[in-house]
Amino acid sequence: MAANPSLEVQAIMLTLVQIKNSHSSSAEAASLVADYMAFDKRRTERRQYQKAFGGMGIIVLLGALFGRVPADQAAIVAGLLIAPPVALAIVEVVHWRRLLRRLDRARKEAQIPRKS
């Protein structure tokens, strides 16, 4: 009886990474996940404000384009309306970079080089 070639076993090489099992690393991971979840919730809330204020700024500029609003006043109002979304975007970038730095530190601390 011949062996079925589709049932042959293929060797797969997996990369192994050792992770330190300590209370501080698990506490740091839990803290990082909690901070990310809080960041994500705040980011969702910020995006709503960014869309609302940015949309109003665009509407004012369109009003100036079609002559419904004086151009000099439209520029001032649009600038004031676009300022909060820009500030919120800067805050989001700063928080995101802090989270990425913490994640990189946690990755470096968690990995132990493999001995050959």
Residue, then its C-alpha position, 0 to 999 in steps of 0.5 A: m500500500a503506497a503512502n498518500p503524499s498529501l499526508e506527509v509531515q513537513a518540518i516547520m521551524l519556529t522562533l522561540v523567545q524566552i520571556k521573564n516571568s516576574h511580577s513586575s513584568s506582568a504588572e507593567a503589561a497590565s498597566l500598559v494595556a489599561d493605559y492603551m484602553a484609556f487612550d483609545k477611549r479618549r481618542t474616540e472622544r477626541r475624534q468626534y470633536q475634531k470632526a465637528f469643529g473641523g467640519m464647521g470650519i470647512i462650512v465657514l470657508l465654503g460660505a466665504l467661497f460662495g460669498r455668504v460670509p465676508a472673507d476676512q471674518a471667515a478666515i478668523v472664524a475658521g481659524l478659531l474653529i480649526a484650532p481645537p482639532v489641531a490641539l487635540a491632534i497634537v495631544e493624541v500624537v504625544h500620548w501615542r508616542r509615550l505609549l509606543r516608548r513604553l511598549d518598546r521598553a516592555r518588549k526589550e525587558a521581556q526578551i532574553p537573548r537565546k543562547s546558542 
